[in-house]
Amino acid sequence: MSFALPSATSRIPLSFSAFTAARGRGRRRRDLFSSSSTTTFAMSSNPITPSPPQLQHQHQQESSSSSSSAAAVDAATHYHNRTKHSLTGGYARGPRGLDWANQPNPFLRFLSSPLLPLLHSPPEPHDDSPPYHSVFSSSLPPPQPFSHASISRLLYDSLSLSAWKSTGLSTWSLRVNPSSGNLHPTESHLLSPPLPLSQQQPSSPPPPPPFSSSSFVAHYSPKDHSLELRASISPPDLPLHRSLLLAFSSILWREAWKYGERAFRYCNHDVGHALAAAAVSAATLGWDVCLLDGLGHDDLHRFLGLDRSNTPSPDWLPDRPVRGRLPWVESQHPDCALLIFPFGETPPSVDYAELALALSRLPAMEWLGKPNSLSKDHVCWDVIYKTAEAVKKPPTYGEGFSVNPFHRSPLISPDLYKDMTVRQVVRKRRSAVDMDGVHVLEKDTFYQILLHCLPSGELGLGEKQGKQFTLPFRVLTWDAEVHAALFVHRVRDLPKGLYFLVRNEEHLDRLKSAMRSEFEWERPEGCPAGLPLYRLARGDCRELAKQLSCHQCRTLPQMGVLA
C-alpha cells in the first residue's frame, strides 16, 4: 500500500506530474453502470495545438499558468476521490463482467512500417548482464556505444516479452515491465541516432536504411522484439548529442476494458513501472536515464506523431459511460519522455525551447504505418477522458534540465542475492498469486528489500531521505512524495503488525500528525541505522490486508509482507 501525503506543493503523479487548465461545471447524474450518483465534469473541446511560431510566446506565458494548474489539480483530486474503492461505499465503477469478445489486442502494430528485428540476448548460462546487486551498490559498467546490439539489450531487458502462459484454450504473454491486470496499456517509442552494426555482433546483418543512415522515430513491438519505423529525421533537426529519447504513451482503453473508471490510475501506475524497468536496463549498459520534465503534453504529441495515428476524439465528450463503436478511445495518450545518455560523463545540455521547436517540425515529416484496430466495440468511461484532458502537462522550459548525482543503495550482504544477474531477476519477475502460509522471510532479506526502496541511498551523518539519487528513482526530477505502509506477518524475529517506511523524512512530523495518536512510531529491533522504518501497531492484520486487497487472493492472509 502506498501513501502520498497531501500538500499544496506536492506533485500528483498523473500525466507527467503537472497540469494545465481544466474548465467545467459540476452536474449530478445517474450512471448507467452503477446505481449510485456522482459529480462529473463537462469539458470543452480539445485546446488548439499551438503552431511552431507560438513556441516562444508559449514560453513567455508559463509564469501565468498557476491558476489553471490549480484547476487541473482540482480535477485530478476529484478523479482520485471518485475512483477510490471504499469500505463503506463499495468498489469504484467498472464493468459488471468482462466482455471477452471485445478484449483489446495487447499488441499495437503499425501496419506497413519498415521493420528492424532486434537481437535476442543469450540465454543462461551465457547471460552477460552484470550481477543484480552491482548496479545498485557500486559504480555502473563502462558505457556501451549506441548500436543495434545495445538498443536491443536495452529493450529486451526492460519492455519485451518474458514468457508465454497457457491454460485450457487460453494463451497470454507476460512482459518484463509489470502491468496491472497484465493489460499493458503502455506503448514505447524510440528517437535514435543512426544505428551502426555493433562490433559485438559481426555475424548479424547490418540494420537496413534508414535505421543505419539517419536518425529515426520508431515504435517498439514487444511481440516480436522489433522496431517499427515511423519517421526518418535529418540530423540538423535533432538538437541532441550522444543520447537517445525513449517516450511512453498509454492506451487508456486497454485498462478501461477491465477496470472501468479506475483505468487512468492504473495507466499512470504502469508508466512508473516502465520508467523503472528502462532505468535498470540502461544501467546494465552504463547509461543514465533522466525524465525530460520540461516538455509538455503537446510536445510529446508531436514527437509521437499522434496527429497521424490517433483517431480524432469528438468535440464534446459524453456525460456518462457510452457503449458502441468508438475507435477514438484506442488513441494513445502521451505520458513522458526520457533522455538516455552515457553514465559518468558530463550530462548533455538540453535546451527545452530548442528541443520543443525541433519536435514541432516532426508532424510535417512523412509518417509511416497505420495502427491496427484493437477492439470491435468499446465503452467510453467519460470521467477518464475528461480527466486526461484536464491534466495535460504544460511546457516548463524555464525549469531547465539537471541530473541528480548517483548514490549507491545500502547493501547488507551480496550473499542475499545468490549471485543472480540483472537479467535473471527482471525477466523472471512474476506476480504473487499463491502463498503457502509456511515459508518465513528472513529479517535481513526483508530489510534489504526496503533499503532498495530508499530514494536517496547511503547518506552522511545528519542527511535525510528525500532526494532521488538511487536507481531507479533517480530517473525522476522531484523529491520523493510516496511512502509505504506494510502489513508484516511471517518475517522471522519481527513482530506482526503495521509498519511504515518514510521515504521523505521532511514529511515525518506531518505524517505523525495526520495519523492516529496511538500509533507507536517505534524502530524495530535490528533495523539498519539508515532505514527510516517504524512500527505503528502490533497485531495480526491478515484479514484487514485481504480486505484492502479486494479479496483478490484466497491465501493472501498467509503472506509475509503486503505493501
C-alpha positions as CSV (number, residue, x, y, z in Angstrom):
1,M,0.0,0.0,0.0
2,S,1.4,3.4,-0.9
3,F,0.8,6.6,1.0
4,A,1.0,10.1,-0.5
5,L,0.9,13.0,1.9
6,P,-1.4,15.8,0.6
7,S,0.4,19.0,0.1
8,A,-0.1,22.3,-1.7
9,T,3.4,21.8,-3.2
10,S,3.2,18.0,-3.8
11,R,3.4,16.7,-7.4
12,I,0.4,14.5,-8.3
13,P,1.8,11.7,-10.5
14,L,-0.8,12.0,-13.3
15,S,0.2,12.7,-16.9
16,F,3.8,13.6,-16.4
17,S,3.2,15.1,-13.0
18,A,1.9,18.6,-13.9
19,F,-1.2,20.1,-15.2
20,T,-2.9,22.6,-17.5
21,A,-6.2,24.3,-17.1
22,A,-9.4,22.4,-16.7
23,R,-12.7,24.2,-17.3
24,G,-16.0,22.6,-16.4
25,R,-19.1,22.7,-14.2
26,G,-20.4,20.1,-11.9
27,R,-23.5,18.2,-12.6
28,R,-25.4,15.4,-10.9
29,R,-26.3,12.4,-12.9
30,R,-27.1,8.7,-12.7
31,D,-24.5,6.3,-14.0
32,L,-25.7,3.6,-16.4
33,F,-23.2,1.1,-14.9
34,S,-24.0,1.8,-11.3
35,S,-26.9,2.8,-9.1
36,S,-25.0,5.5,-7.3
37,S,-24.8,9.1,-8.3
38,T,-21.7,11.3,-8.6
39,T,-20.3,14.6,-9.7
40,T,-18.6,14.8,-13.1
41,F,-17.0,17.4,-15.3
42,A,-18.3,18.6,-18.7
43,M,-15.2,19.5,-20.6
44,S,-14.9,21.8,-23.5
45,S,-13.4,20.7,-26.8
46,N,-9.7,20.0,-27.1
47,P,-7.5,23.0,-27.0
48,I,-5.9,24.2,-30.2
49,T,-2.5,22.8,-30.6
50,P,0.0,25.7,-30.9
51,S,1.9,26.1,-34.1
52,P,5.7,26.3,-34.2
53,P,5.8,30.1,-34.2
54,Q,3.9,30.2,-31.0
55,L,6.5,28.3,-29.0
56,Q,8.4,31.4,-27.8
57,H,5.1,33.1,-26.9
58,Q,4.1,30.0,-25.1
59,H,7.3,30.0,-23.1
60,Q,6.7,33.6,-22.1
61,Q,3.2,32.7,-20.8
62,E,4.4,29.9,-18.5
63,S,4.5,32.1,-15.4
64,S,0.8,32.9,-15.7
65,S,-0.4,29.3,-15.5
66,S,-0.7,28.9,-11.7
67,S,-4.5,29.3,-11.6
68,S,-5.0,26.8,-14.5
69,S,-2.7,24.4,-12.8
70,A,-4.7,24.7,-9.6
71,A,-7.9,23.9,-11.5
72,A,-6.2,20.9,-13.0
73,V,-5.1,19.7,-9.6
74,D,-8.7,20.0,-8.5
75,A,-9.8,17.8,-11.5
76,A,-7.2,15.2,-10.6
77,T,-8.2,15.2,-7.0
78,H,-11.8,14.9,-8.0
79,Y,-11.0,11.9,-10.1
80,H,-8.9,10.3,-7.4
81,N,-11.7,10.6,-4.8
82,R,-14.3,9.4,-7.2
83,T,-12.4,6.3,-8.3
84,K,-11.3,5.1,-4.8
85,H,-12.6,1.8,-3.6
86,S,-14.5,2.4,-0.3
87,L,-15.0,0.1,2.6
88,T,-18.5,1.6,3.1
89,G,-19.4,2.7,-0.4
90,G,-18.2,-0.3,-2.4
91,Y,-15.9,-0.6,-5.4
92,A,-15.4,2.1,-7.9
93,R,-17.5,2.0,-11.1
94,G,-16.4,-0.7,-13.6
95,P,-17.9,-3.2,-16.0
96,R,-20.1,-5.9,-14.3
97,G,-18.2,-8.6,-16.1
98,L,-15.6,-8.9,-18.8
99,D,-16.6,-8.6,-22.4
100,W,-14.2,-11.2,-23.8
101,A,-15.4,-10.7,-27.4
102,N,-14.0,-7.1,-27.3
103,Q,-10.9,-7.7,-25.2
104,P,-8.3,-5.2,-26.6
105,N,-5.4,-6.6,-28.6
106,P,-2.4,-6.3,-26.3
107,F,-0.1,-5.6,-29.2
108,L,-0.2,-2.3,-31.1
109,R,1.3,-2.6,-34.6
110,F,1.9,0.0,-37.3
111,L,1.0,-1.9,-40.4
112,S,3.2,-1.5,-43.5
113,S,6.0,0.2,-41.5
114,P,9.6,-0.9,-42.2
115,L,10.7,-3.4,-39.6
116,L,14.1,-3.7,-37.8
117,P,14.3,-7.0,-36.0
118,L,16.3,-6.7,-32.7
119,L,18.7,-9.1,-31.3
120,H,17.8,-11.5,-28.5
121,S,20.2,-11.7,-25.7
122,P,21.9,-15.1,-25.0
123,P,20.1,-17.4,-22.5
124,E,21.7,-18.9,-19.5
125,P,24.4,-20.0,-19.0
126,H,25.7,-17.3,-21.4
127,D,24.0,-14.4,-19.5
128,D,26.3,-11.5,-19.9
129,S,24.4,-9.0,-17.7
130,P,26.0,-7.8,-14.5
131,P,25.2,-9.1,-11.0
132,Y,21.9,-7.6,-9.8
133,H,23.3,-6.0,-6.7
134,S,26.1,-4.3,-8.5
135,V,24.0,-1.8,-10.4
136,F,22.6,-0.6,-7.2
137,S,25.5,-0.8,-4.8
138,S,28.5,0.1,-6.9
139,S,29.6,2.1,-9.9
140,L,27.9,1.2,-13.2
141,P,29.8,-0.6,-16.0
142,P,31.6,1.4,-18.8
143,P,29.1,2.9,-21.2
144,Q,28.3,0.9,-24.3
145,P,28.1,2.8,-27.7
146,F,24.6,3.2,-29.1
147,S,24.2,0.4,-31.6
148,H,21.8,-2.2,-32.9
149,A,23.1,-4.6,-30.3
150,S,23.0,-2.3,-27.3
151,I,19.5,-0.9,-28.1
152,S,18.4,-4.5,-28.5
153,R,19.6,-5.2,-25.0
154,L,18.0,-2.1,-23.5
155,L,14.6,-3.1,-24.8
156,Y,15.0,-6.8,-24.2
157,D,15.7,-6.4,-20.5
158,S,13.0,-3.7,-19.9
159,L,10.0,-3.9,-22.2
160,S,10.0,-7.2,-24.1
161,L,8.0,-10.3,-23.6
162,S,9.4,-12.5,-20.8
163,A,7.2,-15.6,-21.0
164,W,4.1,-17.2,-22.6
165,K,1.5,-18.8,-20.4
166,S,-1.5,-21.0,-21.3
167,T,-4.3,-22.8,-19.6
168,G,-7.1,-24.7,-21.4
169,L,-7.7,-22.8,-24.6
170,S,-6.3,-19.5,-23.4
171,T,-2.8,-18.3,-24.1
172,W,-1.3,-15.0,-22.9
173,S,2.1,-13.3,-22.6
174,L,4.0,-11.7,-19.8
175,R,6.4,-8.8,-20.1
176,V,9.5,-7.7,-18.2
177,N,7.7,-4.4,-17.2
178,P,4.9,-5.2,-14.7
179,S,1.3,-4.2,-15.5
180,S,-1.9,-4.1,-13.5
181,G,-4.0,-6.9,-14.7
182,N,-1.4,-7.8,-17.3
183,L,-3.2,-5.5,-19.6
184,H,-0.2,-3.4,-20.7
185,P,-1.5,-0.1,-21.7
186,T,2.0,1.4,-22.1
187,E,3.5,1.8,-25.5
188,S,7.1,2.7,-26.1
189,H,8.7,4.8,-28.8
190,L,12.4,5.5,-29.6
191,L,14.1,8.5,-31.1
192,S,17.5,7.3,-32.0
193,P,20.6,8.3,-33.9
194,P,21.7,6.1,-36.8
195,L,22.4,2.6,-35.6
196,P,25.7,1.1,-36.8
197,L,26.3,-2.6,-36.7
198,S,27.8,-3.5,-33.3
199,Q,31.3,-5.0,-33.3
200,Q,29.9,-7.4,-30.8
201,Q,27.6,-8.9,-33.4
202,P,29.8,-9.2,-36.5
203,S,27.8,-12.2,-37.9
204,S,24.5,-10.3,-37.8
205,P,23.2,-8.4,-40.9
206,P,23.6,-4.6,-40.6
207,P,20.4,-2.6,-39.9
208,P,18.9,-1.5,-43.3
209,P,18.4,2.1,-44.3
210,P,17.2,4.4,-42.9
211,F,17.9,2.8,-39.5
212,S,21.6,2.8,-40.3
213,S,21.8,6.1,-42.2
214,S,19.7,8.7,-40.4
215,S,18.1,9.4,-37.1
216,F,14.6,8.0,-36.7
217,V,11.5,7.6,-34.6
218,A,10.3,4.1,-34.2
219,H,7.6,2.2,-32.2
220,Y,8.8,-0.8,-30.2
221,S,6.9,-4.0,-30.9
222,P,7.4,-6.4,-27.9
223,K,5.6,-9.3,-29.5
224,D,8.5,-9.9,-32.0
225,H,11.1,-7.7,-30.3
226,S,11.5,-5.3,-33.2
227,L,11.3,-1.6,-34.1
228,E,8.7,-0.3,-36.5
229,L,9.9,2.8,-38.3
230,R,7.6,5.8,-38.0
231,A,9.7,8.6,-39.4
232,S,13.2,9.4,-40.6
233,I,14.9,12.6,-39.2
234,S,17.6,14.7,-40.7
235,P,20.5,15.2,-38.2
236,P,20.3,19.0,-38.2
237,D,16.7,18.7,-36.9
238,L,17.8,16.9,-33.8
239,P,19.4,19.1,-31.1
240,L,20.8,16.1,-29.1
241,H,24.3,14.8,-28.8
242,R,25.3,11.2,-27.7
243,S,21.8,10.4,-26.4
244,L,18.5,8.6,-27.1
245,L,14.9,9.6,-26.4
246,L,12.6,6.9,-25.1
247,A,8.9,8.0,-24.8
248,F,5.9,6.3,-23.3
249,S,2.2,6.6,-24.1
250,S,-0.8,4.9,-22.8
251,I,-3.8,3.3,-24.5
252,L,-6.4,4.0,-21.8
253,W,-9.0,1.7,-23.4
254,R,-6.8,-1.4,-22.6
255,E,-7.3,-0.8,-18.8
256,A,-10.8,0.6,-19.0
257,W,-12.0,-2.6,-20.6
258,K,-11.4,-4.4,-17.3
259,Y,-11.3,-1.7,-14.6
260,G,-13.7,0.9,-15.8
261,E,-13.3,4.4,-14.3
262,R,-10.1,3.4,-12.4
263,A,-8.2,2.8,-15.6
264,F,-6.4,6.2,-15.7
265,R,-4.9,5.4,-12.3
266,Y,-3.5,2.1,-13.5
267,C,-2.2,3.6,-16.7
268,N,-0.1,6.1,-14.7
269,H,0.9,3.3,-12.4
270,D,2.2,1.3,-15.3
271,V,4.1,4.2,-16.7
272,G,6.0,4.2,-13.5
273,H,6.9,0.5,-13.9
274,A,8.1,1.3,-17.4
275,L,10.3,4.1,-16.2
276,A,11.9,1.9,-13.5
277,A,12.4,-1.0,-16.0
278,A,14.1,1.2,-18.5
279,A,16.4,2.8,-15.9
280,V,17.6,-0.5,-14.6
281,S,18.1,-2.0,-18.0
282,A,20.0,1.2,-19.1
283,A,22.3,0.9,-16.1
284,T,23.5,-2.5,-17.2
285,L,24.8,-0.8,-20.4
286,G,26.5,2.0,-18.5
287,W,23.7,4.5,-19.4
288,D,22.0,7.1,-17.2
289,V,18.3,8.0,-17.6
290,C,16.5,11.2,-16.7
291,L,13.0,12.4,-17.2
292,L,12.6,15.3,-19.7
293,D,10.1,17.0,-17.4
294,G,10.3,20.4,-19.1
295,L,8.4,19.1,-22.2
296,G,4.7,19.4,-22.3
297,H,1.8,17.3,-23.5
298,D,1.7,18.9,-26.9
299,D,5.5,18.5,-27.4
300,L,5.1,14.7,-26.8
301,H,2.0,14.6,-29.0
302,R,4.1,15.9,-31.9
303,F,7.1,13.7,-31.1
304,L,5.0,10.6,-31.3
305,G,3.1,11.7,-34.5
306,L,-0.2,11.2,-32.8
307,D,-1.9,13.6,-35.2
308,R,-1.3,11.0,-37.8
309,S,-2.0,7.8,-35.8
310,N,-4.8,8.8,-33.4
311,T,-8.4,8.8,-34.4
312,P,-9.7,12.3,-33.6
313,S,-11.9,12.4,-30.5
314,P,-15.3,14.2,-30.6
315,D,-15.5,17.9,-29.7
316,W,-17.8,17.0,-26.8
317,L,-17.4,14.0,-24.5
318,P,-20.5,12.3,-23.2
319,D,-21.7,12.9,-19.7
320,R,-22.0,9.2,-18.9
321,P,-20.4,5.9,-19.9
322,V,-21.3,5.1,-23.6
323,R,-21.1,1.8,-25.3
324,G,-20.6,1.4,-29.1
325,R,-18.1,1.5,-31.9
326,L,-15.8,4.3,-30.6
327,P,-12.4,3.9,-32.3
328,W,-11.1,7.1,-30.8
329,V,-10.9,5.5,-27.3
330,E,-8.0,3.4,-28.8
331,S,-5.9,6.6,-29.2
332,Q,-2.5,6.9,-27.4
333,H,-2.2,9.3,-24.6
334,P,1.3,10.8,-24.4
335,D,2.9,10.3,-20.9
336,C,6.5,11.3,-20.7
337,A,9.9,11.1,-22.4
338,L,13.3,10.0,-21.1
339,L,16.8,11.1,-22.1
340,I,19.3,8.2,-22.1
341,F,23.0,9.1,-22.2
342,P,26.4,7.6,-21.1
343,F,26.7,7.4,-17.3
344,G,29.7,9.2,-15.7
345,E,30.2,11.7,-18.5
346,T,29.1,15.4,-18.3
347,P,25.3,15.2,-18.7
348,P,24.1,16.5,-22.0
349,S,22.9,20.1,-22.1
350,V,19.2,20.3,-23.0
351,D,17.6,23.5,-24.2
352,Y,14.0,22.7,-23.8
353,A,12.8,25.5,-26.1
354,E,15.1,24.4,-28.9
355,L,14.1,20.8,-28.4
356,A,10.4,21.7,-28.5
357,L,11.0,23.7,-31.7
358,A,12.7,20.6,-33.3
359,L,9.8,18.4,-32.2
360,S,7.3,20.8,-33.6
361,R,8.7,20.1,-37.1
362,L,8.1,16.4,-36.8
363,P,4.4,16.4,-37.7
364,A,5.3,17.8,-41.2
365,M,7.5,14.8,-42.0
366,E,6.4,11.7,-43.7
367,W,5.0,9.3,-41.1
368,L,4.8,5.6,-41.9
369,G,2.4,2.9,-40.8
370,K,-1.2,2.7,-39.8
371,P,-2.2,1.4,-36.3
372,N,-4.2,-1.8,-36.2
373,S,-7.6,-1.9,-34.6
374,L,-7.7,-3.2,-31.0
375,S,-11.4,-4.0,-30.5
376,K,-14.6,-4.1,-32.4
377,D,-16.7,-2.3,-29.8
378,H,-15.8,-0.1,-26.9
379,V,-17.1,1.6,-23.8
380,C,-16.2,5.3,-23.2
381,W,-15.8,5.9,-19.5
382,D,-16.3,9.6,-19.7
383,V,-14.5,10.6,-16.5
384,I,-11.3,9.0,-17.7
385,Y,-11.1,11.2,-20.9
386,K,-12.2,14.3,-19.2
387,T,-9.6,13.9,-16.5
388,A,-6.9,13.1,-19.1
389,E,-7.9,16.3,-20.9
390,A,-7.8,18.3,-17.7
391,V,-4.3,17.2,-16.5
392,K,-2.4,17.7,-19.7
393,K,1.0,19.0,-18.7
394,P,2.1,22.5,-19.9
395,P,5.6,23.1,-21.0
396,T,8.0,24.2,-18.3
397,Y,11.0,25.1,-20.4
398,G,12.3,27.6,-17.9
399,E,13.0,25.0,-15.2
400,G,16.0,23.7,-17.1
401,F,17.4,20.2,-17.3
402,S,19.5,18.7,-14.5
403,V,20.7,15.2,-13.4
404,N,20.9,14.1,-9.8
405,P,24.1,12.6,-8.5
406,F,24.3,8.8,-8.3
407,H,24.1,7.3,-4.8
408,R,24.5,3.6,-4.1
409,S,21.8,1.7,-2.3
410,P,22.8,0.3,1.1
411,L,23.9,-3.3,0.9
412,I,23.6,-5.7,3.9
413,S,25.4,-8.6,2.1
414,P,25.8,-9.6,-1.5
415,D,25.1,-13.2,-0.4
416,L,21.4,-12.3,-0.1
417,Y,21.3,-12.1,-3.9
418,K,22.6,-15.6,-4.6
419,D,24.8,-14.4,-7.5
420,M,21.7,-13.6,-9.6
421,T,22.2,-11.3,-12.6
422,V,20.0,-8.4,-13.6
423,R,18.6,-10.4,-16.5
424,Q,17.7,-13.3,-14.2
425,V,15.8,-11.1,-11.9
426,V,14.0,-8.8,-14.3
427,R,13.0,-11.5,-16.8
428,K,11.8,-13.9,-14.1
429,R,9.7,-11.4,-12.2
430,R,6.2,-12.8,-11.5
431,S,3.2,-11.5,-9.6
432,A,2.5,-13.3,-6.3
433,V,-0.6,-15.5,-6.8
434,D,-0.4,-18.0,-4.1
435,M,1.1,-18.1,-0.6
436,D,1.6,-21.4,1.3
437,G,1.5,-20.0,4.8
438,V,4.6,-22.0,5.7
439,H,7.7,-20.2,4.5
440,V,9.2,-17.4,6.5
441,L,11.0,-14.3,5.2
442,E,14.4,-13.7,6.8
443,K,14.7,-10.4,8.6
444,D,17.9,-9.3,6.7
445,T,16.2,-10.1,3.4
446,F,13.2,-8.0,4.4
447,Y,15.4,-5.1,5.4
448,Q,17.4,-5.4,2.1
449,I,14.2,-5.1,0.1
450,L,13.2,-2.0,2.0
451,L,16.7,-0.5,1.6
452,H,16.1,-0.7,-2.2
453,C,13.0,1.4,-1.7
454,L,15.0,4.4,-0.3
455,P,15.2,7.3,-2.8
456,S,18.5,8.8,-1.5
457,G,20.5,5.7,-0.8
458,E,23.5,5.9,1.5
459,L,23.8,9.3,3.2
460,G,26.2,11.0,5.5
461,L,25.6,11.9,9.1
462,G,22.6,14.2,9.6
463,E,21.3,13.8,6.0
464,K,17.7,12.8,5.4
465,Q,16.0,10.6,2.8
466,G,14.0,12.5,0.2
467,K,16.2,13.4,-2.8
468,Q,16.0,10.7,-5.5
469,F,19.6,9.7,-6.1
470,T,19.4,5.8,-6.4
471,L,18.3,3.5,-9.1
472,P,15.6,3.5,-10.3
473,F,14.2,6.6,-8.6
474,R,16.9,9.0,-9.9
475,V,15.0,9.0,-13.2
476,L,12.6,11.4,-11.6
477,T,13.4,15.1,-11.1
478,W,11.5,15.8,-7.9
479,D,11.8,14.7,-4.3
480,A,10.1,11.5,-3.1
481,E,6.4,12.0,-2.3
482,V,5.2,8.5,-1.8
483,H,5.6,6.4,1.4
484,A,4.9,2.7,2.1
485,A,2.6,1.2,4.6
486,L,3.4,-2.5,5.2
487,F,1.4,-5.3,6.9
488,V,4.1,-7.6,8.2
489,H,3.5,-11.2,9.2
490,R,5.8,-14.1,8.5
491,V,9.1,-12.3,8.9
492,R,11.5,-14.1,11.3
493,D,12.1,-12.3,14.6
494,L,9.8,-9.4,13.6
495,P,6.5,-8.8,15.5
496,K,3.4,-9.0,13.4
497,G,1.8,-5.6,12.8
498,L,1.5,-2.5,10.7
499,Y,4.8,-0.8,9.7
500,F,5.6,2.4,7.9
501,L,8.5,3.3,5.7
502,V,9.2,7.0,5.5
503,R,10.8,7.7,2.1
504,N,11.0,11.5,2.6
505,E,12.0,12.4,6.1
506,E,11.0,16.0,5.7
507,H,7.4,14.6,5.9
508,L,7.8,12.8,9.2
509,D,6.2,15.3,11.5
510,R,3.3,15.9,9.2
511,L,2.8,12.1,8.8
512,K,2.7,11.6,12.5
513,S,0.1,14.4,12.9
514,A,-2.0,13.0,10.1
515,M,-2.3,9.6,11.7
516,R,-3.8,8.1,14.8
517,S,-2.3,9.4,18.0
518,E,-2.0,5.8,19.5
519,F,0.5,4.7,16.8
520,E,3.8,3.7,18.3
521,W,6.3,5.1,15.8
522,E,9.0,2.7,17.1
523,R,12.1,1.5,15.2
524,P,12.0,-2.3,15.0
525,E,14.8,-4.3,16.6
526,G,17.9,-4.8,14.4
527,C,16.7,-2.2,11.8
528,P,19.7,-0.7,9.9
529,A,20.6,2.8,11.1
530,G,19.8,4.4,7.7
531,L,16.4,2.8,7.2
532,P,13.5,5.0,8.4
533,L,11.2,2.1,9.1
534,Y,8.7,2.4,12.0
535,R,6.3,0.0,13.7
536,L,2.9,1.7,14.1
537,A,1.0,-1.1,15.8
538,R,1.4,-4.8,16.8
539,G,-1.2,-7.3,15.8
540,D,-2.5,-9.7,13.2
541,C,-3.5,-7.7,10.2
542,R,-4.1,-10.5,7.8
543,E,-7.9,-10.1,7.4
544,L,-7.5,-6.3,7.0
545,A,-4.8,-6.8,4.4
546,K,-7.0,-9.2,2.5
547,Q,-9.9,-6.8,2.6
548,L,-7.8,-3.9,1.4
549,S,-6.5,-6.0,-1.5
550,C,-10.1,-6.5,-2.7
551,H,-10.0,-10.2,-1.7
552,Q,-8.1,-10.9,-4.9
553,C,-6.0,-13.8,-3.4
554,R,-7.6,-16.5,-1.4
555,T,-4.4,-17.2,0.5
556,L,-3.4,-13.5,1.0
557,P,-3.8,-13.7,4.8
558,Q,-0.8,-16.1,4.8
559,M,1.6,-13.8,3.1
560,G,4.7,-12.5,4.7
561,V,4.6,-8.8,3.6
562,L,2.0,-6.8,1.9
563,A,3.0,-3.3,0.7
